Amino acid sequence: MSDAKVNKTYVRPDNTAVLTCPACGSQRTITIDSVNEHKSTLRVKCGCENVFTVNLEFRKRIRKRTHLRGTYVNHSQNEKRGNIIVTNVSISGLEFTSVDVATFKVDDELTLEFTLDDEHRSEIRKEAVVTGVRSKSVGCEFPGAGEYAYDGALGFYIRS
């Protein structure tokens, strides 16, 4: 029997991933070296005869899709200010859109403020560095973000 839902599993730093059968719950650890590292989707047949699809996620941090309004201050461009929409966020960075996308440069230093859509409407303020500028979005990294960052409101939000 083929399962229509596609499961996601994260590839660990040691290049392993745990596959969990959605039908029987049994788990199997695979080494990603044995799989083409560029292949992100696997079809797996479990011992219970269930066939299911797994998407491999190679990101080092969990990334959550969002649509959060916020603002930026670009310290590298004379304190230029504007509005953003945060489209995804992780503990180590985020991606946003803005009408000002074309004005950003890699290595620009920003202060970003946005409000989570959690029950507390948590306000987040992060220092960030631009790591990539695309035609419609800007990617940023939070300098010094580490595992401790999962302890705050943003960490709780990402894991929920």
C-alpha positions as CSV (number, residue, x, y, z in Angstrom):
1,M,0.0,0.0,0.0
2,S,1.4,3.4,-0.9
3,D,1.1,6.3,1.5
4,A,0.0,9.6,-0.1
5,K,1.6,11.8,2.6
6,V,5.2,12.7,2.1
7,N,7.2,12.6,5.4
8,K,10.2,14.8,6.1
9,T,13.3,13.7,7.9
10,Y,16.4,15.7,8.8
11,V,19.9,14.5,7.8
12,R,22.1,14.5,10.9
13,P,25.6,16.0,11.0
14,D,27.0,12.4,10.8
15,N,25.2,11.9,7.4
16,T,22.5,9.6,8.8
17,A,18.7,9.9,8.8
18,V,16.0,8.1,10.6
19,L,13.2,6.8,8.5
20,T,9.9,6.1,10.2
21,C,7.2,4.0,8.6
22,P,3.8,5.9,8.8
23,A,1.9,2.6,8.8
24,C,3.6,0.6,11.5
25,G,5.9,3.1,13.2
26,S,9.1,1.1,12.8
27,Q,12.3,3.1,12.3
28,R,15.4,2.5,10.3
29,T,18.6,4.5,10.2
30,I,20.2,5.0,6.9
31,T,23.6,6.5,5.9
32,I,23.2,9.3,3.4
33,D,26.6,8.4,1.8
34,S,24.8,5.4,0.4
35,V,22.3,7.7,-1.3
36,N,23.0,10.4,-3.8
37,E,23.5,13.4,-1.6
38,H,21.7,15.6,-4.1
39,K,18.6,13.4,-4.1
40,S,16.1,14.8,-1.7
41,T,13.2,12.4,-2.1
42,L,13.3,8.7,-1.4
43,R,10.8,5.9,-1.9
44,V,11.1,3.4,0.9
45,K,9.6,0.0,1.4
46,C,9.2,-1.1,5.0
47,G,9.3,-4.6,6.3
48,C,5.5,-4.4,6.8
49,E,5.3,-4.0,2.9
50,N,4.2,-0.3,3.2
51,V,5.7,1.9,0.5
52,F,6.1,5.6,1.5
53,T,8.0,8.7,0.4
54,V,10.5,10.6,2.5
55,N,11.9,14.1,1.8
56,L,15.4,14.4,3.1
57,E,16.1,17.8,4.6
58,F,19.8,18.7,4.5
59,R,19.5,22.0,6.4
60,K,21.5,22.2,9.7
61,R,18.6,24.0,11.4
62,I,14.8,23.5,11.3
63,R,13.3,26.3,9.1
64,K,9.6,27.3,9.5
65,R,7.6,28.9,6.8
66,T,6.0,32.1,8.0
67,H,4.2,35.3,6.9
68,L,5.2,37.8,9.6
69,R,5.3,41.5,9.3
70,G,8.2,43.4,10.6
71,T,10.7,46.2,10.1
72,Y,14.4,46.6,9.3
73,V,17.2,49.1,10.0
74,N,20.1,48.8,7.6
75,H,23.1,50.1,9.6
76,S,25.4,49.6,6.5
77,Q,23.3,52.0,4.5
78,N,23.0,55.1,6.7
79,E,20.3,53.6,9.0
80,K,17.9,53.1,6.1
81,R,14.6,51.8,7.4
82,G,11.7,49.9,5.9
83,N,9.1,47.2,6.2
84,I,9.6,43.4,5.7
85,I,7.6,40.2,5.5
86,V,9.5,37.3,7.1
87,T,8.8,34.3,4.8
88,N,10.7,31.7,6.8
89,V,12.8,31.6,10.0
90,S,15.2,29.4,11.7
91,I,17.3,29.7,14.9
92,S,20.3,30.8,12.8
93,G,18.6,33.1,10.3
94,L,15.6,34.1,8.2
95,E,14.4,35.1,4.7
96,F,12.3,38.1,4.0
97,T,10.7,40.1,1.2
98,S,10.5,43.9,1.0
99,V,9.8,46.5,-1.6
100,D,13.5,47.5,-1.0
101,V,15.0,44.1,-1.9
102,A,17.2,45.5,-4.7
103,T,18.9,47.9,-2.3
104,F,20.4,45.2,0.0
105,K,23.9,44.0,-0.4
106,V,25.7,40.9,0.9
107,D,27.3,41.7,4.3
108,D,24.9,44.5,5.1
109,E,24.3,44.7,8.9
110,L,20.7,44.9,10.0
111,T,18.5,45.1,13.0
112,L,15.2,43.2,12.3
113,E,12.1,43.4,14.4
114,F,9.0,41.3,13.9
115,T,6.1,39.8,15.8
116,L,5.4,36.1,16.0
117,D,1.9,34.8,15.3
118,D,2.1,32.8,18.5
119,E,-0.5,33.1,21.3
120,H,1.7,35.7,23.1
121,R,2.4,37.8,20.0
122,S,6.1,37.6,21.0
123,E,8.2,40.5,19.7
124,I,11.5,39.5,18.3
125,R,14.5,41.8,17.8
126,K,17.6,40.3,16.0
127,E,20.8,41.6,14.7
128,A,21.4,40.0,11.3
129,V,23.9,40.0,8.4
130,V,22.7,39.7,4.8
131,T,24.0,36.4,3.2
132,G,22.2,36.5,-0.1
133,V,20.0,38.7,-2.2
134,R,17.7,37.2,-4.7
135,S,15.2,38.8,-7.1
136,K,12.4,38.8,-4.6
137,S,13.9,38.0,-1.2
138,V,16.9,38.6,1.2
139,G,18.5,35.8,3.2
140,C,20.1,36.7,6.6
141,E,22.1,35.0,9.3
142,F,22.0,35.8,13.0
143,P,25.7,36.2,14.1
144,G,26.6,34.0,17.0
145,A,23.3,32.0,16.9
146,G,23.9,28.7,18.6
147,E,21.9,25.9,20.2
148,Y,21.1,28.1,23.2
149,A,18.9,30.1,21.0
150,Y,16.3,27.4,21.1
151,D,15.5,28.4,24.7
152,G,13.7,31.7,23.9
153,A,10.4,32.5,22.3
154,L,11.8,32.1,18.8
155,G,13.1,28.6,19.5
156,F,9.8,27.6,21.0
157,Y,7.9,29.0,18.0
158,I,10.1,27.2,15.5
159,R,9.7,23.8,17.3
160,S,5.9,24.2,17.5
